[in-house]
């Protein structure tokens, strides 16, 4: 892959990359593309044009603007990276991109969960590829699971490591922490209340045929990731491979996979390699590097012609739960990172009356029509949902 990129650089034919979203992650992606061989940033879009201009300058892009669709139509790309915080607009932009000859990289897990399967199918029809990003937790986990299966192990659990969890966080309560990290308070809120964690784990679960445990992820507190082998019912997970997470474990920011190998000769050697007696084995990575790894996703679709993560059947989804009492008539806005609701990961079976949080996020005219108590899941009976894209 790297030699192919250097070859593109040498011959003056770099991968043309367009970027939607110029927040903290978008700015990082702009710089990562500029620094990577064999690719160039063609343009940046953001609803706030000054932010698009700043990110374009960082990435060396000659163009920027506030209208993604116009840029897609007027300035063709090889790869379109979606890194905004919208869902419906992001999905519409991705559809325009594939129809105009671009591959898709999602650095927007919310839109990826919501409409990733439809965009992936549209990309396939146009001879293009759509993939989740390489550097988000689910992107790193996908590569680790590939390794585990290549080794001949059975996948038991794909796991995340969550540093801190406060299910009652609000954008206002996270404002100070967000400012320290140069983040939008709503994004910081979604990280803190568990919604983003749920979205990431839903994507990898659906892509790899895994299930969340019946009553949701357990998320036991641990000091180190090695404790994962003690905190879960691994025999049950072997029969029904799952996703879950550890809370407070080191290394912070890491991800892990648990595999099973019962061959006695292999177990002897794995013990010699310091992985323990087995038959359950822990494979972990101490970090996920977000935008730093985006160029890998770009190269994988443009050169490798494959997805790092291809969406599977929607067996798991993230449903909306009230953070506070929501009286009838309450208007719901910006659901992901909201003071009103948060997301929980559940199996889709027996959830057909419950509202996925992505249906509310930036859909206009969503409101509570029947009062919902704190801790209750929003249903289609209690919640009026606005319009979704006509193609969805």
ChimeraX attribute file (.defattr): number of C-alpha atoms within 10 A of each C-alpha:
attribute: neighborCount
match mode: 1-to-1
recipient: residues
	/A:1	11
	/A:2	12
	/A:3	10
	/A:4	14
	/A:5	19
	/A:6	16
	/A:7	15
	/A:8	16
	/A:9	17
	/A:10	12
	/A:11	10
	/A:12	11
	/A:13	13
	/A:14	18
	/A:15	23
	/A:16	21
	/A:17	25
	/A:18	29
	/A:19	30
	/A:20	30
	/A:21	29
	/A:22	27
	/A:23	20
	/A:24	15
	/A:25	17
	/A:26	27
	/A:27	23
	/A:28	18
	/A:29	28
	/A:30	30
	/A:31	19
	/A:32	21
	/A:33	27
	/A:34	17
	/A:35	15
	/A:36	17
	/A:37	20
	/A:38	24
	/A:39	25
	/A:40	22
	/A:41	26
	/A:42	24
	/A:43	29
	/A:44	33
	/A:45	31
	/A:46	23
	/A:47	15
	/A:48	14
	/A:49	16
	/A:50	15
	/A:51	21
	/A:52	26
	/A:53	22
	/A:54	17
	/A:55	28
	/A:56	26
	/A:57	18
	/A:58	18
	/A:59	24
	/A:60	18
	/A:61	22
	/A:62	12
	/A:63	17
	/A:64	25
	/A:65	20
	/A:66	19
	/A:67	16
	/A:68	25
	/A:69	17
	/A:70	13
	/A:71	21
	/A:72	24
	/A:73	13
	/A:74	8
	/A:75	13
	/A:76	17
	/A:77	22
	/A:78	22
	/A:79	29
	/A:80	27
	/A:81	29
	/A:82	27
	/A:83	27
	/A:84	24
	/A:85	23
	/A:86	19
	/A:87	23
	/A:88	22
	/A:89	17
	/A:90	23
	/A:91	23
	/A:92	17
	/A:93	20
	/A:94	32
	/A:95	20
	/A:96	18
	/A:97	28
	/A:98	27
	/A:99	18
	/A:100	16
	/A:101	18
	/A:102	29
	/A:103	30
	/A:104	32
	/A:105	28
	/A:106	26
	/A:107	30
	/A:108	24
	/A:109	24
	/A:110	26
	/A:111	25
	/A:112	27
	/A:113	24
	/A:114	23
	/A:115	21
	/A:116	25
	/A:117	20
	/A:118	16
	/A:119	26
	/A:120	24
	/A:121	16
	/A:122	18
	/A:123	23
	/A:124	14
	/A:125	12
	/A:126	15
	/A:127	14
	/A:128	24
	/A:129	27
	/A:130	33
	/A:131	28
	/A:132	29
	/A:133	31
	/A:134	30
	/A:135	21
	/A:136	22
	/A:137	25
	/A:138	29
	/A:139	24
	/A:140	24
	/A:141	27
	/A:142	23
	/A:143	13
	/A:144	19
	/A:145	24
	/A:146	13
	/A:147	14
	/A:148	20
	/A:149	13
	/A:150	10
	/A:151	11
	/A:152	11
	/A:153	19
	/A:154	18
	/A:155	25
	/A:156	25
	/A:157	28
	/A:158	28
	/A:159	25
	/A:160	28
	/A:161	27
	/A:162	23
	/A:163	17
	/A:164	14
	/A:165	15
	/A:166	12
	/A:167	17
	/A:168	18
	/A:169	24
	/A:170	23
	/A:171	20
	/A:172	14
	/A:173	14
	/A:174	19
	/A:175	16
	/A:176	14
	/A:177	16
	/A:178	18
	/A:179	12
	/A:180	8
	/A:181	11
	/A:182	12
	/A:183	18
	/A:184	17
	/A:185	22
	/A:186	23
	/A:187	18
	/A:188	24
	/A:189	30
	/A:190	27
	/A:191	22
	/A:192	23
	/A:193	26
	/A:194	22
	/A:195	27
	/A:196	23
	/A:197	24
	/A:198	28
	/A:199	28
	/A:200	22
	/A:201	30
	/A:202	27
	/A:203	30
	/A:204	29
	/A:205	28
	/A:206	21
	/A:207	20
	/A:208	20
	/A:209	16
	/A:210	24
	/A:211	27
	/A:212	26
	/A:213	18
	/A:214	10
	/A:215	9
	/A:216	15
	/A:217	19
	/A:218	15
	/A:219	18
	/A:220	15
	/A:221	17
	/A:222	17
	/A:223	13
	/A:224	15
	/A:225	26
	/A:226	17
	/A:227	15
	/A:228	25
	/A:229	14
	/A:230	9
	/A:231	14
	/A:232	15
	/A:233	10
	/A:234	20
	/A:235	12
	/A:236	12
	/A:237	18
	/A:238	17
	/A:239	10
	/A:240	16
	/A:241	23
	/A:242	25
	/A:243	24
	/A:244	26
	/A:245	24
	/A:246	25
	/A:247	20
	/A:248	20
	/A:249	23
	/A:250	17
	/A:251	18
	/A:252	18
	/A:253	17
	/A:254	22
	/A:255	25
	/A:256	27
	/A:257	24
	/A:258	25
	/A:259	25
	/A:260	21
	/A:261	17
	/A:262	12
	/A:263	11
	/A:264	12
	/A:265	8
	/A:266	13
	/A:267	19
	/A:268	14
	/A:269	13
	/A:270	17
	/A:271	13
	/A:272	11
	/A:273	9
	/A:274	8
	/A:275	15
	/A:276	15
	/A:277	14
	/A:278	19
	/A:279	15
	/A:280	21
	/A:281	24
	/A:282	20
	/A:283	17
	/A:284	19
	/A:285	15
	/A:286	14
	/A:287	17
	/A:288	20
	/A:289	15
	/A:290	18
	/A:291	24
	/A:292	20
	/A:293	19
	/A:294	27
	/A:295	23
	/A:296	19
	/A:297	28
	/A:298	28
	/A:299	20
	/A:300	19
	/A:301	22
	/A:302	20
	/A:303	13
	/A:304	14
	/A:305	15
	/A:306	17
	/A:307	23
	/A:308	25
	/A:309	23
	/A:310	20
	/A:311	26
	/A:312	16
	/A:313	11
	/A:314	18
	/A:315	17
	/A:316	24
	/A:317	28
	/A:318	29
	/A:319	26
	/A:320	28
	/A:321	23
	/A:322	20
	/A:323	23
	/A:324	15
	/A:325	15
	/A:326	22
	/A:327	14
	/A:328	14
	/A:329	14
	/A:330	17
	/A:331	16
	/A:332	23
	/A:333	19
	/A:334	19
	/A:335	23
	/A:336	28
	/A:337	27
	/A:338	26
	/A:339	23
	/A:340	23
	/A:341	34
	/A:342	29
	/A:343	29
	/A:344	23
	/A:345	27
	/A:346	23
	/A:347	19
	/A:348	18
	/A:349	11
	/A:350	8
	/A:351	15
	/A:352	10
	/A:353	13
	/A:354	19
	/A:355	23
	/A:356	25
	/A:357	24
	/A:358	25
	/A:359	20
	/A:360	26
	/A:361	23
	/A:362	20
	/A:363	21
	/A:364	16
	/A:365	13
	/A:366	21
	/A:367	20
	/A:368	21
	/A:369	17
	/A:370	18
	/A:371	15
	/A:372	22
	/A:373	15
	/A:374	14
	/A:375	14
	/A:376	15
	/A:377	22
	/A:378	24
	/A:379	20
	/A:380	15
	/A:381	12
	/A:382	18
	/A:383	23
	/A:384	18
	/A:385	17
	/A:386	13
	/A:387	12
	/A:388	13
	/A:389	11
	/A:390	5
	/A:391	7
	/A:392	12
